Amino acid sequence: MILTSILALLNAGLAVAAPIHSRDVTLDPAAVAEAQVRDDTATRAFSAAQIQTGDGQCLAVDPASGDFRENLIPIQVVACNGSDTQQWDIITSGVHNNEPGFALVVSTLTNGCLNFDPRRAAGNQVILFSCGGRADGGGTVTNSQLFTFSGGAGPLPLVPQNGNNATCLTVNGDLLDQTACDPSTASGNELFTISASGSSPASGTDAATSTTDIPSSSATPSAASSTTTDSTATSSTASAPASTGTTVLDPAAVAEAQVRDDTATRAFSAAQIQTSDGQCLSVDANSGDFRENLIPITTQACDGSAGQQWDVITAGVHNNVPGTALFVSSLTQGCLNFDPRRAAGNQVLLFSCGGRADGGGSVTNSQLFTFTGNSTTIPLLPTNQADTCLFDNNGNLDVTSCDTANPETDEVRASTDVYAVV
């Protein structure tokens, strides 16, 4: 029997994340998708890494603390908890960085860039803003987002290029701020260390990342994850394999087709789905089409990478059916989809939630799986075809006929056990 576990991975000893204070902002999903676009062509020195202060705190962002586009977000300094609000990519070249010796510091969660704007009021000059410096995402390169970077994890000062080598970022209470400095003698609150909290997303141009801890379930306001822990669980610290896909993505088309539902209720966030022999369901963003649709789901050695993280959504824009759930890639925002019209062996794939290639769909039963949330193990049963279960078919997720009332063999199951990384 093939069993699958959903592992909501939590940092050891932390049941409740440090608070990140939201303000009353209503995000506009279309505007966010336009303004905050992930650069899949970029070279990343680190991916999904923590940035720690001299006293061991972490830089964090709250998407709801800025404006409707997820711009103007302050950077907070909070206790480290491994959540996706504390993950950062260090980009050394790409669409928004063409300057050797400099790096963008990009929120892995929002895709916004760390930005120093001396024109703003004192105490509010260091913010997250759309990479390229235009509010609508149409910018290219701006020196307010380029920071001196020669490689390595530090400790190092964060020195913005537009500060004329006389400004360092610093900790000011519970916020990231700026101060006049000599970068060559930076010390104390002016020094930061890049410390990987997960492993890199599956991007062929990721340059390096180290992996120590696996990030916790994301701090989504509607998340309903249990906080029960089992300290006997362990996690892999192996680096994520590089992408083997060759698809050239269209960033604008991806942003339109793959939109995160921030209104959704999540039973789990950034969780693994693991087979009984210890493999994890995985996706490679470059293995589908130009919109990140038609991506096959494979089973691979668990490595904690973003391609192995899943959200389980019980209600939202694309799920209005009680007793069911969407299984959504936390990396691409695409939904697990069963399409019996496709060729055998290629019927289980990742597709834009709602079932339309351009992201314009609402709800489709090809993406809804039976889910009550009150059982320790459940078969993954698509609701668009009776007597059908998902299973691991020699490294690829596939479908098979089964007795859904009494599933015994050849079905993928999910468990709601929650473990802690120790």
N, C-alpha and C positions, 0 to 999 in steps of 0.2 A: 504494500500500500504506500502510495506517495503522499506524504503529509507536508504541509506548508505552515510555517509559523510567521505571524506578524510580530516583529520584535520592535517595540517602541523603545528606542535606545536612549537611556537617560544617563547623565553624568552621575557617577557614584556619589551617594550621600546628599543629593539635591532632589528633593521632592517638589519644591516650588521655586520657580525662577525668580530672580530679582526683578522687582517691578520696573516696567518701562511705561512712563506716564503718557497716555494718549490724550489728544485733544479732540474736540468734536469736529472732525473733518470727514466729509463724505467724498470718498474717492470716486473719480470718473474712470471706470475700467478702460474705456477706449482712449482717453487722454493719457492714462498711465502707460498703456501698451505702446502708444506713439512716442512718449517721452523717454521711457526707460527700456531700452532695447539692449539685450545682451550681445556683445561683440563676439560671435563665434569664430571669427578669424584671428582673434588676439593671441599673443604669446603671454602666458601667465607664469610668473615666477613662483607664485603660490596660488592655490585655489581653496576656497572655503576654509580659510585659516583664521584663527583668532589674532587680534592685535592687542597685546597686553601692555599695561602701564608698568612703571617701575615698581609699584606695590602690588602687582598681580591682579589688578582689575582688568576688565575687558571693554573695548570700544563696542558700542551697541547702537542700533537704530530701531525706531518704531515707525513703520510705514504710515501710520495714521497721525503722526505728529507734525507733518508738513502741510503742503497744500493739496489740492485735488489731483495733481499730477504726480504726487510723491516727490516733489521738489521742496527745497527749504527745510529739510529735515535736520534737526540738531543731532549731534553725535553725543551720546551719553556714555558715562563711565560707570559701569555697574559690576557687580560680582559675576565672575565667569560661570556660565551654566551650560555651555555647549550648544545653545539654541541657534537657529538660523539667523536670528537678529544680530548675532555676534560673529558672523562669518564674512570674510573679505577676500577678494581676489586682488593680487598685485600684478598689474598688466604693464609689461615693458615695451610692447609695441602693438599697434592695432589701429583701428579706425580713428581713435581719439588720442593716439600717442605716436608721434613720428620723431620723437626726440631721444637719441641715445643718452643713457645716463640718467634718465628720469622714468618714473613709474606713475601710473594711475592707481589710486587706492579705491576699489570699487566694492560696494556692498553686494555680496553674493545674493542676498534676498531681493533687493529692489533693483539692482543694476545701476544705481546712481553713483556718481563719483564724489569723493571727498573734495571739497572746494573751499578755497580761502578768498573771501571778497572783502578787501579793506574798506570798501565804500559803505558797507553796512554798519549798523550801530555797534559800538563796542560791546563785546560779550555775545554777539550774534553774527560773527564774521566767518565762523567755521561751520559749514553745513554740508548736507548731501544735496547734489544738484545733478540734473541730467548731464551725462557725459557729453562733452563738446561745448557746454556752456549756454546752450539755447533751451529755453523752457519747454519748447515743443519737441525736443530731441533732434532738431535739425542742425546742430552744431558739429564742427569737425574737431579742432584741437584748440584748447585754451590753456594759457600758462597758469591760470588760477587753479588748475587741477593736476598739474605736473609737479611731482615731488622728487627731489634728488634721491637716486637709488643706484647703488653700485653692486647690488646682489647681497645675499646673506640675510639671515633672520634677525640680526641686531644683537644687542640693543643699538638702536639708531635713532637720530632725530628725524622728524617729519618736517622738511624744509620746502615750502612752496616756491616754485620758480618765480612767481610774481612778487615775492617778498624780498627780492634783490639780495639774497643770501644773508639777510639780517633779521629774518623772522623764523621762529620755530613754533610748531604746535605744542600745546602744553595742557595739563589737566588743571581745570579751574573749578573746584568743587566737584560736582557730578557731571560736568560737561567738558567737552573738548573745546579749547580756546587757542589763542595765539599770544605770543609774547616776543618782544625784541630779544635777540640772542646772537651769539657767535656760534654758529653750528659746530665749529671745530672743538668747542669746549662745552657743548651741551651736556647736561647732567640732570639727575633726579626726574622731575615730572616732564622733562623735555625729551626723554628717551623712551622708546617703545620696542617691544619684541614681537616678532611674528611667530606664532606658535600654532601649528596646525590643529584644528579641532575636528577635522574629518579628513577626507581625501578628495582628490581633485575630480571635478566633473569630467565626463568622458569627452575631452576635447583634444583633437590631434595636435594642437599647437601648445598645449600645456607644457611648460618647460620643466617644472619641478614642483614637488610637494612632498612634505613629510607627513606621516600619519601616526598619531599617538592615541587620541581619544576619538570616539565616534559621536557625532552631534546628537543632541536630544531631539525629541519631538518638538515641532516648531511652536512658537508662542502665538498661536492663532486664537483670537478672542472666543471663537465658537468651538474650539477643540474640546473633545470630550474624552481624552485619553485617560486611562487609569494610571495611578501613580504607585500601584503595588510593585514591589521589586523582588528579584531573586538574585542574591549576590553570588550565586554559583555560576552565573552565565559569564562567558568570556567573549571577546570579540577579536576579529582579525585586524592586524595593523598593517597588512600588505598594501602597497600602493595600488591604485586603480590602474588597470591596463589602459593603454592609449586607445583611442577610437580606431576601429578598423573600417569604419564606413568611409565612403568616398563621395557622398552627396555634397554638392555645393548648395548651401542653404541661402534662401532669400530672406534676410533679416526682417524686412517689412512684411512679407507674407507670413513668416513665422509669428511675428508679433500679433498679426490679425487673427491667425488661426488658433494659436495656443495662448489663451488668456486665463490667468489664474482667477478662480472664483473666490474673491475675498469675503463674500457673504455666506459661504458654505459652512455647514456643520460637519466637522471632521471627527470621526471616531478615533482615527490615528493620523499623525502627521509625520512625514519623513521617516517612515517605518520600513523595515525590511520584510519581504515575503520570502520565506526560506523553506526549501524542500527538506524531506526527512533525512536525506544524506548530507545535509549541510550546505547545499547550493542556494544561491539567491536569484530571484527573478531580476533580470537586468535589461536595460535599454541603452542603445547607442544612438544619440541624436542624429548622427550622420548616416544612419543605415536605412532611412526611409526616403521620402521625397523632399522637394525643396521647401515644403511647409512644415517639416517634421511630422508628416502623416505617414501611414503605412509602415511603421517601424515594427519589426519583429521583436518578440520578447524571448530572451534566451535565459538559460540557467547557467550560472557561472559561480566560481569560488567567491564567497562573500568577502568584500574588501571595504565595506563602509562607504563606497563612493556614491556620488549624487545619482548616478545611473541605476542604483539599487534602492532608491528611496521612493516610498509610495505614500500617498494620502488616501484614506478611506473615507469617502464623503457620503453621508447618510441623508443629507438634504441640501438643496441649493439650486442654482440656476438650471443645472442639467439633471437634477434628480428631485422629482416631486412625488415619488412612489414610496410610501412607508414599507418597511421590511426589505428594502433593497439598498445597495451601495454602489457607488462608482469606485473603481480602483484607478487612481490617477498618478501618473509619474510626477514626483515632486520636482524632477529636473526639467521636463518638457511641458508639463501641464496637460499632456495628452491622456486620453482615457483608454483603459483596457477595453477591447472591442472584439466581439465574435461576429463574423460575417459568413454565414453558411453559403453564400453565393460565390465565394471565392474558391480557388482551387484547393483541393485537399492538401493539408500541410502548411497552408498559408492563410488560414482563416482567423487566427488569433493574432491581433496586432494592436498597436497604439494608433489612435486616431483622434482628431479634434473632438473634444467633448461636445455632445449634441448631435454628432453624426454628419455635419456638413464640412467639407474640406476647407472652406474659407472661414470657419469658426462661427458661422451664422446660425447654427442649429440650436435647438432648445433641449428636448429630452428624446432619447431613443432607447428602446428596450435592448438593443444590441450591446449596450454598455452598462446595463443594470444587472447586478448579480444579487441573488438572494442573500440577505444579511439581517439577522435579528439582533446581533450584538450581545446575546445572553447565553451563548454556548462557547465552550473552550475550543472546540474544533468545528469548522464548517467546511463543506465542499464548496468550491467556486462554481456556481451554477448560473449560466446565463439565462435570462428570462425570456429570450426570444426563440428558444427551441427546447422542447421538453426532452427529458431523459438524456441530458448532455452535461458532462463535467469537463473541466480543464485538467490536463495532465502534462507531465514532463516527457516529451517524445525525443529522447536522445539529444538533449541540450536545447530543445526548442519547446516553448509552450504551445500546446495543441489541444484539440478536443477529442473526446471519445464518448461513445454511448455508455450510459450507466443507469442504475436504478437510483434516482435521486431521492427516493423515500428511504432507501437503506443503502447508501453508498458504502461499498466495502473495499473496492480495489480501483486502481488506475485513476484516482481523482486527486486533484490538488485541494488541499484543505488549508484553512487558516486558523491559527490559534490566537486568542486574545491575551495570552500571557505577556506580562511586561517585565523586562529584565533591566538590571543596572549594569553598566560597565564598571569593572573594578580593576 
